[in-house]
Amino acid sequence: MTNKTTTSSIIKHFSAIVDPRMDRRKQHHLKDIFFITLCASICGADSWVAIETF
């Protein structure tokens, strides 16, 4: 499995999660937030501050 296929598969999985936020308050897609958080965690981020810094 290539990196692009793996990334697409992970994002597709996160897309199935319902976003409970109000539409007018959304600045980022929920699937993108999950993916960035996952990447930050894999890279060693161990707190919300570290994830934000990532």
C-alpha positions as CSV (number, residue, x, y, z in Angstrom):
1,M,0.0,0.0,0.0
2,T,1.5,3.4,-1.0
3,N,1.6,6.4,1.3
4,K,-1.0,8.2,-0.8
5,T,-3.4,5.2,-0.6
6,T,-2.8,4.9,3.2
7,T,-3.5,8.7,3.7
8,S,-6.6,8.5,1.6
9,S,-7.8,5.5,3.5
10,I,-7.3,7.2,6.9
11,I,-9.0,10.4,5.7
12,K,-11.9,8.4,4.3
13,H,-12.3,6.6,7.7
14,F,-12.4,9.9,9.5
15,S,-14.9,11.3,7.0
16,A,-17.5,8.8,8.4
17,I,-17.5,10.6,11.8
18,V,-20.4,13.0,12.2
19,D,-19.3,16.5,13.1
20,P,-21.5,18.0,15.8
21,R,-20.2,21.5,15.5
22,M,-22.3,24.4,14.2
23,D,-21.6,25.0,10.5
24,R,-21.0,28.7,10.9
25,R,-18.3,28.1,13.5
26,K,-16.3,25.6,11.5
27,Q,-12.9,26.8,10.3
28,H,-11.5,23.3,9.5
29,H,-12.9,20.0,8.4
30,L,-13.2,17.6,11.3
31,K,-11.4,14.9,9.3
32,D,-8.5,17.2,8.8
33,I,-8.3,17.9,12.5
34,F,-8.3,14.2,13.3
35,F,-5.6,13.5,10.7
36,I,-3.3,16.3,11.9
37,T,-3.8,15.1,15.5
38,L,-2.9,11.6,14.5
39,C,0.2,12.8,12.7
40,A,1.3,14.9,15.6
41,S,0.8,12.0,18.0
42,I,2.9,9.7,15.8
43,C,5.6,12.4,15.8
44,G,5.7,12.4,19.6
45,A,3.2,15.2,20.6
46,D,1.9,14.2,24.0
47,S,-0.3,17.2,24.9
48,W,-2.8,19.5,23.3
49,V,-0.1,22.3,23.3
50,A,2.3,19.9,21.5
51,I,-0.3,19.0,19.0
52,E,-1.0,22.7,18.4
53,T,2.7,23.4,18.0
54,F,3.0,20.6,15.5
